[in-house]
Every structure is written in C-alpha cells, then in structure tokens.
Amino acid sequence: CCIFSKKNWLQHFMEMEMQKQRLPAAGAPGDRLCLEKCRDKPGPKLDSRTEASLVSCLERFIDTNHFILSRLEQTQKCKPVFSESLLED
C-alpha cells in the first residue's frame, strides 16, 4: 500500500473528510427538482402517475448515492500507512 509523509497524509485526510461532507449534498439540487416535477399540485392523495414519478426519483437518488459511495471507496483503497518514524518528525 502507500506510505505518506505527515504532510501528505494530512492533505489526503483533509481531502477525504471534505469529500465525505459533500456526499449528502451531492444529489440534492437534482433530487429537489425531480420531486417538484412529480408533485405539481398539492392534494390529499397521490395519483398513480405521481406515485410512479416519486418512485423513479427515489430510485435515481439511491443509484446516485451508490455511485458516489463507490467512487469514495475507490479513492480510499490506498490509505496511508502509519509508522512510528512519521509520528516522530
């Protein structure tokens, strides 16, 4: 695997944390637009068209989050290896 210096490790760690924070918001604008298109007029019940549209939005949301999580996992595969010598500098 990879061995990073303290500086490189810190930079890598910060990048990964920033990616994790962006994850929940990654699909938000598209999801909101999708939901707004599904539910064009308020009412006490969902008709079959609205229900199908909402299911489609939910499936797209799940697929998007799965894709983003997979990419995040790929970038984390090469995690830094700690060694005592790195901590002593």
trRosetta pair geometry for C-beta under 8 A, 3 or more apart (Angstrom, degrees):
i j d omega theta_ij theta_ji phi_ij phi_ji
1 78 5.9 167 -160 -144 83 66
1 79 6.8 -12 -180 57 138 63
1 81 5.6 127 89 -48 114 114
2 78 4.6 67 -12 172 123 102
2 79 7.2 -178 49 83 103 24
2 80 6.0 -63 98 -102 100 48
2 81 6.6 174 86 -4 48 91
3 80 7.0 76 -141 -157 28 72
3 81 5.0 -47 -96 52 71 108
3 83 7.0 10 -143 -12 114 124
4 8 4.0 -136 -166 95 103 110
4 9 4.0 143 100 -63 128 79
4 12 6.2 -100 -106 3 168 140
4 80 4.1 -56 20 -121 119 118
4 81 7.6 143 13 36 72 59
4 86 7.7 63 88 -127 62 147
5 8 4.7 88 49 13 78 102
5 9 6.7 -143 89 -8 36 89
5 86 6.8 -179 -150 -129 39 103
6 9 5.7 -58 -145 37 27 112
6 10 6.3 27 158 -19 64 107
6 86 5.5 156 -61 -178 81 91
6 87 7.8 128 -89 -89 114 35
6 89 5.9 -138 -13 58 137 133
7 10 5.9 -55 -149 35 28 110
7 11 6.5 27 153 -17 63 107
8 11 5.6 -55 -148 38 33 112
8 12 6.2 34 154 -19 67 107
8 80 7.5 155 108 -100 92 131
9 12 5.6 -55 -147 38 31 112
9 13 6.1 33 154 -21 66 107
9 80 4.4 92 -117 -141 99 174
9 86 7.2 67 -9 178 148 143
10 13 5.6 -52 -145 36 30 114
10 14 6.3 30 156 -19 64 106
11 14 5.9 -55 -148 36 29 110
11 15 6.4 30 154 -19 63 106
12 15 5.8 -56 -150 35 30 112
12 16 6.4 27 154 -17 64 107
12 80 6.0 139 71 -37 149 118
13 16 5.9 -59 -150 37 29 109
13 17 6.4 27 154 -17 65 108
13 80 7.7 -57 -52 14 91 133
14 17 5.8 -55 -146 38 31 111
14 18 6.3 32 155 -19 65 106
15 18 5.8 -56 -149 36 30 111
15 19 6.5 31 153 -19 64 105
16 19 5.7 -53 -149 35 33 113
16 20 6.5 36 152 -21 64 104
16 72 7.9 105 -148 -162 81 92
16 75 7.2 -179 -103 116 89 114
16 76 6.4 85 -128 -92 129 97
17 20 5.6 -51 -149 33 34 114
17 21 6.6 33 153 -19 65 104
18 21 5.8 -54 -150 35 34 111
18 22 6.5 29 153 -16 65 107
19 22 5.8 -59 -148 38 32 108
19 23 6.8 56 150 -48 62 92
19 72 5.9 163 138 -117 127 103
19 75 7.2 10 80 75 179 151
20 23 5.7 -31 -159 -5 34 122
20 72 7.2 100 -82 -150 67 142
21 24 7.9 -55 -180 23 36 94
22 25 5.9 -80 -162 54 51 100
22 26 6.0 76 144 -66 83 89
23 26 5.7 -33 -152 -15 31 118
23 65 7.7 75 176 -138 95 82
23 68 5.8 147 -138 139 85 133
23 69 7.4 66 -148 -77 130 70
23 72 6.9 -8 -91 -59 124 150
24 28 7.5 46 138 -52 65 112
25 28 4.9 -40 -154 -5 57 131
26 64 7.1 -171 109 152 108 112
26 65 7.7 140 65 -97 120 63
26 68 5.4 125 81 -103 166 156
27 30 5.5 -69 -169 54 70 108
27 31 5.1 73 134 -33 93 110
27 61 5.9 149 124 -131 149 69
27 64 4.4 101 -88 118 140 149
27 65 6.6 -84 0 -57 140 76
27 68 7.6 -128 -34 -24 103 141
28 31 5.7 -60 -138 37 26 112
28 32 6.2 26 165 -21 65 106
29 32 5.9 -55 -148 34 29 110
29 33 6.5 26 156 -16 63 108
30 33 5.7 -56 -148 38 32 111
30 34 6.2 36 153 -22 66 107
30 60 7.8 -109 133 135 117 127
30 64 7.6 157 77 -87 136 165
31 34 5.6 -54 -148 35 30 114
31 35 6.4 26 156 -16 65 107
31 57 6.6 104 -148 -179 68 103
31 60 7.7 -180 -100 97 75 105
31 61 5.3 58 -109 -95 118 110
32 35 5.9 -58 -149 38 29 108
32 36 6.3 31 153 -21 65 107
33 36 5.7 -54 -146 35 31 112
33 37 6.5 30 156 -18 64 105
34 37 6.0 -59 -154 34 29 109
34 38 6.6 28 151 -21 63 107
34 53 8.0 -175 171 167 82 90
34 56 7.7 -136 -175 104 121 90
34 57 4.0 150 135 -118 125 109
34 60 6.5 -159 -118 64 167 142
34 61 7.9 -153 62 -51 151 95
35 38 5.6 -54 -150 32 35 114
35 39 6.3 -7 167 15 70 108
35 54 7.1 49 -123 -116 75 79
35 57 5.6 118 -70 -176 67 166
36 39 6.8 -75 -138 56 25 81
36 40 7.8 68 161 -89 58 56
37 40 7.1 -3 -166 -64 32 91
37 53 7.1 -131 106 -178 86 135
38 50 5.6 104 168 -152 85 69
38 53 3.6 172 -122 119 98 123
38 54 5.0 126 169 -64 157 68
38 56 7.9 174 -89 54 124 100
38 57 6.0 -85 -34 -24 142 135
39 42 7.3 41 169 -86 104 53
39 50 6.1 72 -92 -152 63 117
39 53 8.0 -172 -40 93 57 128
39 54 7.4 48 -48 -73 97 107
43 46 7.8 146 78 -79 105 34
43 47 8.0 31 72 -25 148 90
46 50 4.6 -133 -161 91 87 118
46 51 4.6 108 135 -62 127 89
46 54 7.2 -51 -146 3 147 141
47 50 5.1 91 53 12 73 103
47 51 7.0 -139 95 -6 35 92
48 51 5.6 -55 -144 39 32 113
48 52 6.2 33 157 -20 66 106
49 52 5.9 -55 -148 36 28 109
49 53 6.3 29 153 -19 63 108
50 53 5.6 -56 -148 37 31 113
50 54 6.3 32 154 -19 66 106
51 54 5.8 -54 -147 36 31 110
51 55 6.4 33 153 -20 64 105
52 55 5.7 -52 -149 35 32 113
52 56 6.5 35 151 -21 63 105
53 56 5.6 -53 -152 34 32 114
53 57 6.6 34 150 -19 65 103
54 57 5.6 -50 -148 34 35 113
54 58 6.4 35 153 -18 65 105
55 58 5.7 -55 -149 37 32 112
55 59 6.3 32 153 -19 65 105
56 59 5.8 -54 -147 36 30 111
56 60 6.4 31 154 -18 64 106
57 60 5.7 -56 -149 37 30 111
57 61 6.3 35 151 -22 65 106
58 61 5.5 -51 -148 34 32 115
58 62 6.4 32 154 -17 65 104
59 62 5.8 -53 -148 37 32 110
59 63 6.3 32 154 -18 65 107
60 63 5.7 -54 -145 39 31 112
60 64 6.2 33 155 -21 65 107
61 64 5.9 -56 -147 35 27 111
61 65 6.4 22 157 -13 63 108
62 65 6.0 -58 -147 40 29 107
62 66 6.2 31 154 -21 65 108
63 66 5.7 -55 -147 36 29 113
63 67 6.4 31 154 -20 64 105
64 67 5.8 -54 -151 34 30 112
64 68 6.4 26 154 -16 65 107
65 68 5.7 -53 -143 38 33 110
65 69 6.2 33 157 -18 66 107
66 69 5.9 -56 -146 39 28 110
66 70 6.3 32 154 -22 63 106
67 70 5.7 -56 -151 34 29 113
67 71 6.6 27 153 -16 64 105
68 71 5.8 -55 -151 36 32 111
68 72 6.3 33 151 -20 65 106
69 72 5.5 -53 -146 37 33 113
69 73 6.3 36 154 -20 65 103
70 73 5.7 -53 -150 35 31 112
70 74 6.5 34 151 -22 63 103
71 74 5.5 -51 -151 31 34 114
71 75 6.6 28 154 -15 65 103
72 75 5.9 -57 -151 37 33 107
72 76 6.4 22 153 -13 65 112
73 76 5.7 -65 -146 42 32 107
73 77 7.0 59 152 -53 63 84
74 77 5.9 -25 -160 -14 35 115
76 79 6.0 18 179 -69 72 93
82 86 6.4 -126 -154 56 57 132
82 87 7.1 35 -170 -42 100 109
83 86 5.0 99 59 0 78 100
83 87 7.5 -155 94 -2 45 87
84 87 5.8 -63 -153 39 38 109
84 88 6.3 38 153 -26 71 109
85 88 5.8 -55 -146 31 33 113
85 89 7.5 52 157 -40 60 89
86 89 6.5 -37 -165 -1 35 112
